[in-house]
Amino acid sequence: MPRFFEGNLIAPKGRFALTVSRFNSFITEPLLNGALDTLRRHGVDDQQLDVYRVPGTFELPGVTRRVIESGRYVGVIALGCVIRGGTPHFEYVSSEVSKGIGQLAANAEVAVTFGVLTCDTVEQAVDRAGVKAGNKGAEAAVALIELVNLHALIGAGK
């Protein structure tokens, strides 16, 4: 019979970082609040949490990389919001941010989760920041707790 490994939702030891875009703050602040609330509800103490604010979503991969490389954190959540406009700017930003955070998650020694909304409309973003479709920041926080615990299992060689 195969052995199965998965993380649990018990607050792990260590520090957590959240990188969050200030641009579209009417969306990113509820994402941040949802993530912080979820981490706290799962037993993560405020003293374990650091928040790094960046000007825009495009800046998330660079700052998130530096946060990861600092070696101070067991997990990092990247939070942002890109809303489609009338120019190709949306495609460029959403593609590069998704690719950048994805590469960091694949290569990092710590858990990294993606809480960046890429929405066609403001209404979609509002819905995903806590109105109708849940809070994607909270979902990224739950995933982070599970991943940090899974990383610990893998590192323990069990």
DRENDO-1510 file (C-alpha; in Angstrom, 1 decimal, always signed):
<recs>
REC; n; res; u; v; w
REC; 1; MET; +0.0; +0.0; +0.0 .
REC; 2; PRO; +1.4; +3.5; -0.9 .
REC; 3; ARG; +2.3; +6.0; +1.8 .
REC; 4; PHE; +0.4; +9.3; +1.5 .
REC; 5; PHE; +1.7; +12.6; +2.7 .
REC; 6; GLU; -0.2; +15.9; +3.1 .
REC; 7; GLY; +0.1; +18.9; +5.3 .
REC; 8; ASN; -2.3; +19.7; +8.1 .
REC; 9; LEU; -3.8; +23.0; +9.2 .
REC; 10; ILE; -2.1; +23.2; +12.6 .
REC; 11; ALA; -0.1; +26.4; +12.9 .
REC; 12; PRO; +3.5; +25.5; +12.3 .
REC; 13; LYS; +6.5; +27.2; +14.1 .
REC; 14; GLY; +8.3; +29.9; +12.3 .
REC; 15; ARG; +7.7; +33.3; +10.7 .
REC; 16; PHE; +5.4; +34.1; +7.8 .
REC; 17; ALA; +5.6; +36.9; +5.3 .
REC; 18; LEU; +2.9; +38.5; +3.3 .
REC; 19; THR; +3.9; +40.6; +0.3 .
REC; 20; VAL; +1.0; +42.8; -0.8 .
REC; 21; SER; +0.4; +45.4; -3.5 .
REC; 22; ARG; -0.9; +48.8; -2.6 .
REC; 23; PHE; -2.3; +49.3; -6.1 .
REC; 24; ASN; -6.0; +48.4; -6.1 .
REC; 25; SER; -5.9; +48.6; -2.3 .
REC; 26; PHE; -9.7; +48.5; -2.2 .
REC; 27; ILE; -9.2; +44.9; -3.2 .
REC; 28; THR; -5.8; +44.0; -1.8 .
REC; 29; GLU; -6.6; +45.2; +1.8 .
REC; 30; PRO; -9.5; +42.8; +2.1 .
REC; 31; LEU; -7.3; +40.1; +0.7 .
REC; 32; LEU; -4.6; +40.9; +3.3 .
REC; 33; ASN; -7.2; +41.1; +6.1 .
REC; 34; GLY; -8.6; +37.7; +5.0 .
REC; 35; ALA; -5.1; +36.1; +5.0 .
REC; 36; LEU; -4.2; +37.6; +8.4 .
REC; 37; ASP; -7.5; +36.6; +10.0 .
REC; 38; THR; -7.1; +33.0; +8.6 .
REC; 39; LEU; -3.5; +32.7; +9.9 .
REC; 40; ARG; -4.6; +33.9; +13.3 .
REC; 41; ARG; -7.6; +31.6; +13.5 .
REC; 42; HIS; -5.3; +28.7; +12.8 .
REC; 43; GLY; -3.0; +29.7; +15.7 .
REC; 44; VAL; -0.4; +31.8; +14.1 .
REC; 45; ASP; +0.5; +34.6; +16.4 .
REC; 46; ASP; +0.9; +38.2; +15.2 .
REC; 47; GLN; +4.5; +38.1; +16.3 .
REC; 48; GLN; +5.1; +35.5; +13.6 .
REC; 49; LEU; +3.7; +37.8; +10.8 .
REC; 50; ASP; +5.5; +40.4; +8.7 .
REC; 51; VAL; +3.8; +42.3; +5.9 .
REC; 52; TYR; +5.7; +43.9; +3.1 .
REC; 53; ARG; +3.9; +46.4; +0.9 .
REC; 54; VAL; +4.9; +47.0; -2.7 .
REC; 55; PRO; +3.7; +49.8; -5.0 .
REC; 56; GLY; +2.0; +47.6; -7.6 .
REC; 57; THR; +1.4; +44.0; -8.4 .
REC; 58; PHE; +4.2; +43.9; -10.9 .
REC; 59; GLU; +6.7; +44.5; -8.1 .
REC; 60; LEU; +5.5; +41.4; -6.1 .
REC; 61; PRO; +7.9; +38.8; -7.6 .
REC; 62; GLY; +11.0; +40.9; -7.0 .
REC; 63; VAL; +10.2; +41.7; -3.4 .
REC; 64; THR; +8.9; +38.2; -2.7 .
REC; 65; ARG; +12.2; +36.8; -4.0 .
REC; 66; ARG; +14.1; +39.0; -1.6 .
REC; 67; VAL; +11.9; +38.0; +1.3 .
REC; 68; ILE; +12.4; +34.3; +0.5 .
REC; 69; GLU; +16.1; +34.7; +0.2 .
REC; 70; SER; +16.3; +36.5; +3.6 .
REC; 71; GLY; +15.9; +33.0; +5.1 .
REC; 72; ARG; +13.7; +34.4; +7.9 .
REC; 73; TYR; +10.4; +32.8; +6.9 .
REC; 74; VAL; +8.9; +29.3; +6.6 .
REC; 75; GLY; +6.3; +30.6; +4.2 .
REC; 76; VAL; +5.3; +33.6; +2.0 .
REC; 77; ILE; +1.9; +34.7; +0.6 .
REC; 78; ALA; +1.9; +37.1; -2.4 .
REC; 79; LEU; -1.3; +39.2; -2.6 .
REC; 80; GLY; -2.3; +41.5; -5.4 .
REC; 81; CYS; -4.9; +42.4; -7.9 .
REC; 82; VAL; -4.8; +43.2; -11.7 .
REC; 83; ILE; -8.1; +44.3; -13.3 .
REC; 84; ARG; -8.5; +44.3; -17.1 .
REC; 85; GLY; -8.6; +47.6; -18.7 .
REC; 86; GLY; -8.8; +48.9; -22.3 .
REC; 87; THR; -5.1; +48.2; -23.2 .
REC; 88; PRO; -2.9; +45.1; -23.3 .
REC; 89; HIS; -1.3; +46.2; -20.0 .
REC; 90; PHE; -3.4; +43.6; -18.1 .
REC; 91; GLU; -2.0; +40.7; -20.1 .
REC; 92; TYR; +1.6; +41.8; -19.6 .
REC; 93; VAL; +1.3; +42.4; -15.8 .
REC; 94; SER; -0.8; +39.4; -15.0 .
REC; 95; SER; +1.4; +37.1; -17.1 .
REC; 96; GLU; +4.7; +38.3; -15.6 .
REC; 97; VAL; +3.4; +38.3; -12.1 .
REC; 98; SER; +1.9; +34.8; -12.4 .
REC; 99; LYS; +5.1; +33.5; -14.0 .
REC; 100; GLY; +7.4; +35.2; -11.5 .
REC; 101; ILE; +5.5; +34.0; -8.4 .
REC; 102; GLY; +5.2; +30.5; -9.9 .
REC; 103; GLN; +8.9; +30.3; -10.5 .
REC; 104; LEU; +9.6; +31.4; -7.0 .
REC; 105; ALA; +7.2; +28.8; -5.6 .
REC; 106; ALA; +8.8; +26.1; -7.7 .
REC; 107; ASN; +12.4; +27.0; -6.7 .
REC; 108; ALA; +12.0; +28.2; -3.1 .
REC; 109; GLU; +13.1; +26.3; -0.1 .
REC; 110; VAL; +10.0; +27.6; +1.7 .
REC; 111; ALA; +6.3; +27.4; +0.9 .
REC; 112; VAL; +5.0; +30.1; -1.4 .
REC; 113; THR; +1.3; +30.7; -2.2 .
REC; 114; PHE; -0.3; +32.9; -4.9 .
REC; 115; GLY; -3.1; +35.2; -3.8 .
REC; 116; VAL; -3.1; +37.5; -6.9 .
REC; 117; LEU; -6.4; +38.2; -8.5 .
REC; 118; THR; -6.5; +38.6; -12.3 .
REC; 119; CYS; -10.0; +39.7; -13.0 .
REC; 120; ASP; -11.9; +41.1; -16.0 .
REC; 121; THR; -14.0; +43.5; -14.0 .
REC; 122; VAL; -14.0; +45.3; -10.7 .
REC; 123; GLU; -17.1; +43.3; -9.7 .
REC; 124; GLN; -15.2; +40.0; -10.1 .
REC; 125; ALA; -12.4; +41.3; -7.9 .
REC; 126; VAL; -14.8; +42.5; -5.2 .
REC; 127; ASP; -16.5; +39.1; -5.2 .
REC; 128; ARG; -13.1; +37.3; -4.8 .
REC; 129; ALA; -12.0; +39.6; -2.0 .
REC; 130; GLY; -14.7; +38.5; +0.3 .
REC; 131; VAL; -18.1; +39.2; -1.1 .
REC; 132; LYS; -19.6; +36.3; -3.2 .
REC; 133; ALA; -16.7; +34.0; -4.1 .
REC; 134; GLY; -15.0; +33.8; -0.7 .
REC; 135; ASN; -11.7; +35.6; +0.1 .
REC; 136; LYS; -8.8; +34.4; -2.0 .
REC; 137; GLY; -6.4; +35.9; +0.5 .
REC; 138; ALA; -7.8; +33.6; +3.1 .
REC; 139; GLU; -7.6; +30.6; +0.7 .
REC; 140; ALA; -3.9; +31.4; +0.1 .
REC; 141; ALA; -3.3; +31.5; +3.8 .
REC; 142; VAL; -4.9; +28.0; +4.4 .
REC; 143; ALA; -2.9; +26.7; +1.5 .
REC; 144; LEU; +0.3; +28.2; +3.0 .
REC; 145; ILE; -0.2; +26.5; +6.4 .
REC; 146; GLU; -0.8; +23.2; +4.7 .
REC; 147; LEU; +2.3; +23.6; +2.5 .
REC; 148; VAL; +4.6; +24.7; +5.4 .
REC; 149; ASN; +3.6; +21.5; +7.2 .
REC; 150; LEU; +4.0; +19.4; +4.1 .
REC; 151; HIS; +7.5; +20.9; +3.6 .
REC; 152; ALA; +8.3; +19.9; +7.2 .
REC; 153; LEU; +7.2; +16.3; +6.5 .
REC; 154; ILE; +9.4; +16.1; +3.4 .
REC; 155; GLY; +12.3; +17.7; +5.2 .
REC; 156; ALA; +11.9; +15.3; +8.1 .
REC; 157; GLY; +12.3; +12.3; +5.7 .
REC; 158; LYS; +9.3; +10.4; +7.2 .
</recs>
